[in-house]
Amino acid sequence: MKSIAKLSVRGKLIFTALSGTIFVFAFLLLNNLYLNYNVKLNEKEEILQNLKKEVILLQNEENAYLTELVNNNDILFLNIDNHLVKIEKRYQTASRLIDSVRLFNIYASDTIWLETLDNVDAYLDELYHQYEDLILNYKERGTVHHNLIKQWTNAGEELESLMFESNQIPLIAEITTLRKNEKNYLIYADIETLDIIINTIENIKALINYEYPEYSYKTIELCDRYLMLAKQIGAINERIGIGANEGLRQQLTSLANILDSHLYDLSEYQQEQIQQYKNRAYNGMLIAYGVLILLYFLLLFYIGNSINKPLYRVNEYLERLTKGELPEKIDWNIKGELGILINRLNHFIFTLKEKKDFAIKLSNGNLEESIDLKSRKDILGKTLISLQNNLKYANEEHEKHLQENKLRQYINEGINNISEVFQLHSNDLGHLADEFIIRLVKYLDIVQGALFLMNREKKETILELKGAFAYDRKKYLEKEIKLGQGLVGTCALEKKPIKPRHLPDDYINITSGLGDSPPSHLFLVPVMNDDVVEGVIELAGLKEFEDHQLELIKTIANNLGSALGSIRVNAQTAELLKKSQQQATEMSEQEEEMRQNMEELQATQEEAARREEETKNIMSAYHKAVLYMEYDLDGKIEEVNDNYIRLFNRDKSKIVGKFHSNIYNIDHESEIEKKLWADLRMGEQQTRIEAYVNDNGEKKWLYQQYTPVLNASNETYKVVNIAYDITEQKNKESEIHAREQEIKSEKREFEVLKYIFEQTIAKAEFSVEGQIVEHNRNFEKLIGLEAEDLKDKLYNEYLNKVEIEKFDGIWEHILQSKRSISSLLRRTKPSGENIWISATFSPVFHESKDQIDKIIMLGSDITENIQRITR
């Protein structure tokens, strides 16, 4: 120490610097040990984080594949085995990571850690096996092209074919219901639909056993096979789970949640333990730092006694800086090394103050300020700039979220606003179209719009302009557009939206008081209902359509398609009733016409028989008026009259000398031909109706009478053939037979339509006073009351106040206008359920066609369609 005290200030400083260097190296060594220890702890934490990520990837891949399998199982069915291989690889990776975590020495004796890790391992293994079981169940169930479902649908097709071959209306109706519910079950897997399918099969078996036993040997076994497959598919669906909270799907969700919980506990426990280890290391390092600093300060204290006051002042400032203070700069005019040190210290203080001011501005929300980095290693400056960028990003994300909420609210308000049109104008398509396009154009804040609807009643399907807003006359001189014609026709034909980039110069104009200007942007979207084009919406504006506007337009187009489909169903129901009544009248008239034709045919046949009898007695006189031919006993033609020649359209030389079999294309050696001439040689008269095709290709029907001619010895020596051309009569008979078949087919079609109508449409007959006279079972289901509750009731006795007002308005309209009316009714059942009814009320008149006798209501439940439109 004495030798140190003898050193000059410069020497002491050099010694102090050397001592400081040694202390710095000691600090660096401690710090390096501390950092390496932290790195090892972080590596252990990273392994567990990788395990969590791998489990999350495993779950995400499972969930994504399950979602695609539920929605598109027919597409992904063949990739099931490949997917299981991928899942197994994920599972093996996670298992290896669990084994790696087990090797952590710091947890070798920690029972809580090991128990939680065992739980993670067990639940991961259970999750993998449950998922594998679920996929195999999907595979066993199959699709319409694979395994059980394919066998089931094939059995349904075979059963349907047999039912239609039976030509029995009840069986056809039952199999139609069965196939419809089969499709619904394949889509929704609803247990109630499966019960309906089972009941329908039992109904078919009962009908076959008791009503149509002649089909039992073909269908009972097929019905049992179909029912067995349906129950197998139902059992698999029950194991899988119809919803996400049922069956294996629910078990997978529960296992995933439990696994996530254990992983979370494991991660939290590890973080807590690692933090404790880091705290211990940090405290140890602080103690070591403290010891080193204490030794260094002791040395400095010893050397400081021999160093002048300015150095103490510098040390004082350094201490204040290490405590987080920002003192004023040292105002000393000192030269040399100490002066350089003071200047650098002052610069450092200035830099810290500058960054402090920058941080205060950031905390006050001023994010546009800037700060200069003092060097590439200015960590504090870089940290503050990173903080500034993070704050800016947070503000931008907040603004983006507010904008998305605003757009979502814009779309929902637009749908609600325009959907009101469907309820207000459900009976008037013209008003619906005009009001719809007006509201849409105004809500979108564009300048032009038009609605074209399909017209399939003409020879060629066309699009008709039904509603327009702000279109000039030049654009729509033609209000009918063919499919594929122009942008509108192309949109309807391709069933896809069209957004052209460039418009023709004279396509449409925007007309205002200041003149005409062409629009710069156009958007066309098809109006669809279950893949059927109902029309096209065309919209034009002066600026680009934004994405949220396009989304709103497409959604409203789909809602409009559903509404138009409901209106078309109502119209078709009324047309079906009218057609059925008209067909009944036509069939009655056709039956009367057929009866008259049969009487005429009978009279013709009686006349032919009378003429045949007269011909026997006056052969010579009648020779020129009939078809006359003479044969020898072998059937060779010896004589023929002009009538036959004209009929055959041949020269006489090509007829005489020919055999009977040559003329009528019959095998001369056939048993029928031999017997004919054998009987004639025996003197037996023969009568036949034969067909002949002449050289012009004309088919002629002949009523032929072959009469043996006897000589004086009462022996047959030739045969005389007298024939009549009955081609017209035969053709008429064919026409009558064809018409009979058409009438039978129409009757059968009418009976099927009537049967389906009675099974699906609610029907009720009211007196003029509103009393229920007659109703079917569907009406009871629709109203929610039994037959005894409706008997002799007035319509207003089962309605609430609002419903009575609506019904009174309909009744008054029918009695005054004496015309049918269709309406959309809201009905509250006794059970409290609210439903929507599409109903048609039609007056039935007395024979005088002036006074209403009764009123018929036809209706159907369209609650599901209304809910889909207003959803």
HELIX and SHEET records of a PDB file:
HELIX    1   1 LYS A    2  ALA A    5  1                                   4    
HELIX    2   2 VAL A    9  LEU A   76  1                                  68    
HELIX    3   3 PHE A   77  ASN A   79  5                                   3    
HELIX    4   4 ILE A   80  ARG A  102  1                                  23    
HELIX    5   5 ASN A  105  TYR A  107  5                                   3    
HELIX    6   6 THR A  111  ARG A  141  1                                  31    
HELIX    7   7 ASN A  147  SER A  166  1                                  20    
HELIX    8   8 ILE A  169  TYR A  188  1                                  20    
HELIX    9   9 ILE A  191  TYR A  210  1                                  20    
HELIX   10  10 PRO A  213  TYR A  215  5                                   3    
HELIX   11  11 SER A  216  ILE A  240  1                                  25    
HELIX   12  12 GLY A  247  GLY A  304  1                                  58    
HELIX   13  13 LYS A  309  THR A  322  1                                  14    
HELIX   14  14 GLY A  336  SER A  363  1                                  28    
HELIX   15  15 ILE A  379  LEU A  424  1                                  46    
HELIX   16  16 LEU A  429  LEU A  444  1                                  16    
HELIX   17  17 GLY A  486  GLU A  494  1                                   9    
HELIX   18  18 ASP A  547  ASN A  617  1                                  71    
HELIX   19  19 MET A  619  TYR A  622  1                                   4    
HELIX   20  20 HIS A  623  ALA A  625  5                                   3    
HELIX   21  21 ASP A  642  PHE A  648  1                                   7    
HELIX   22  22 LYS A  652  LYS A  654  5                                   3    
HELIX   23  23 HIS A  660  ILE A  663  1                                   4    
HELIX   24  24 GLU A  671  ARG A  681  1                                  11    
HELIX   25  25 THR A  727  THR A  760  1                                  34    
HELIX   26  26 ARG A  777  ILE A  783  1                                   7    
HELIX   27  27 ALA A  787  LEU A  790  1                                   4    
HELIX   28  28 TYR A  795  TYR A  798  5                                   4    
HELIX   29  29 LYS A  801  SER A  817  1                                  17    
HELIX   30  30 THR A  863  THR A  870  1                                   8    
SHEET    1   A 5 GLU A 480  LYS A 482  0                                        
SHEET    2   A 5 ILE A 462  PHE A 469 -1                                        
SHEET    3   A 5 GLN A 448  ASN A 455 -1                                        
SHEET    4   A 5 VAL A 532  GLY A 541 -1                                        
SHEET    5   A 5 HIS A 521  ASN A 529 -1                                        
SHEET    1   B 2 ILE A 510  SER A 512  0                                        
SHEET    2   B 2 GLY A 515  SER A 517 -1                                        
SHEET    1   C 5 ILE A 637  VAL A 640  0                                        
SHEET    2   C 5 LEU A 627  TYR A 631 -1                                        
SHEET    3   C 5 THR A 716  ASP A 725 -1                                        
SHEET    4   C 5 LYS A 699  LEU A 710 -1                                        
SHEET    5   C 5 GLN A 686  VAL A 693 -1                                        
SHEET    1   D 5 ILE A 772  HIS A 775  0                                        
SHEET    2   D 5 ALA A 762  PHE A 766 -1                                        
SHEET    3   D 5 ILE A 852  ASP A 861 -1                                        
SHEET    4   D 5 ASN A 834  PHE A 845 -1                                        
SHEET    5   D 5 ILE A 821  THR A 828 -1                                        
END                                                                             
